[in-house]
Amino acid sequence: MVFRGETRRHNNNTTNRKTSNSSFPVPVSSLCFDRTGEPNGTRGLEIDFEGFDFCSDTMSKQSKEEHQRHMRILQRLLKKPENALCADCPSRSPRWASINLGVFICITCSGIHRGLGVHISKVRSTNLDTWFPEQVDFMTKMGNKKANAYWEAQCGPDFKKPGEQDRRNLEDYIRAKYTRSKYADPEAVAPTYE
């Protein structure tokens, strides 16, 4: 394997490797191997970075355009009145989503959703993560109002969701809502995307 790029030795036992327009530290092994796999002990570790996909530097123009289009769609969805509040608490301006449940959530609820496990909720940032077209389509079809029509069907009009400051009750509520379907419509099928 041959590394193509600029190499500089630093005192902290790392080498700065440069590919395209980015550089990053790569630890230098004290015992190095040559192309045959035999230890040689004299050269730095050689790595062939050709074929690696470094997100921002080698993302194709089509992928960048698609990513930007997805971000614009998600931002439009977040501006809809039904998505202005977190699906699980009264927090304003959610910036996270459960891509398989179809709900927009705040950062506090996103942490609780991550704790549920990916078999229950798959969490993505609406402005930091990469989204697949199918995920964006599902979020477009669902949203907080439609999803909560199922997940909160038995809550009643006077039901008050716990606030993000009440973490223990909020977590209990979210677990009851999604893992036990406590408030769900018993006659309907759960609206989820796998």
TAQUITA-V831603 format. One record per backbone hydrogen bond with DSSP energy under -0.5 kcal/mol. CO is the residue of the C=O (numbers start at 0). NH is the residue of the N-H. Records with the same first field share a line. If there is no record, write none. Layout:
CO = NH + NH
//
This chain:
2 = 4
5 = 17
7 = 15
9 = 12
12 = 27
13 = 9
14 = 16 + 25
15 = 7
16 = 18 + 23
17 = 5
18 = 21
21 = 18
23 = 16
25 = 14
26 = 28
29 = 31
31 = 39 + 40
33 = 36
37 = 33
46 = 48
48 = 51
51 = 53
52 = 54
53 = 56 + 57
54 = 58
59 = 63
60 = 64
61 = 65
62 = 66
63 = 67
64 = 68
65 = 69
66 = 70
67 = 71
68 = 72
69 = 73
70 = 74
71 = 75
72 = 76
73 = 77
74 = 78
75 = 79
76 = 79
79 = 82
80 = 83
83 = 92
90 = 85
94 = 125
95 = 104
96 = 98 + 123
97 = 101 + 102
99 = 192
101 = 142
102 = 97
103 = 86
104 = 94 + 95
105 = 109
106 = 110
107 = 111
108 = 112
109 = 113
110 = 114
111 = 115
112 = 115 + 116
113 = 116
116 = 119 + 120
120 = 122
121 = 98
123 = 96
124 = 128
131 = 134 + 135
132 = 136
133 = 137
134 = 138
135 = 139
136 = 140
137 = 141
141 = 145
142 = 146
143 = 147
144 = 148
145 = 149
146 = 149 + 150
147 = 151
149 = 152 + 184
151 = 154
155 = 158
158 = 160
162 = 165
164 = 166
165 = 169
166 = 170
167 = 171
168 = 172
169 = 173
170 = 174
171 = 175
172 = 176
173 = 177
174 = 178 + 179
175 = 181
180 = 183
182 = 153
183 = 185
184 = 187
189 = 191
//
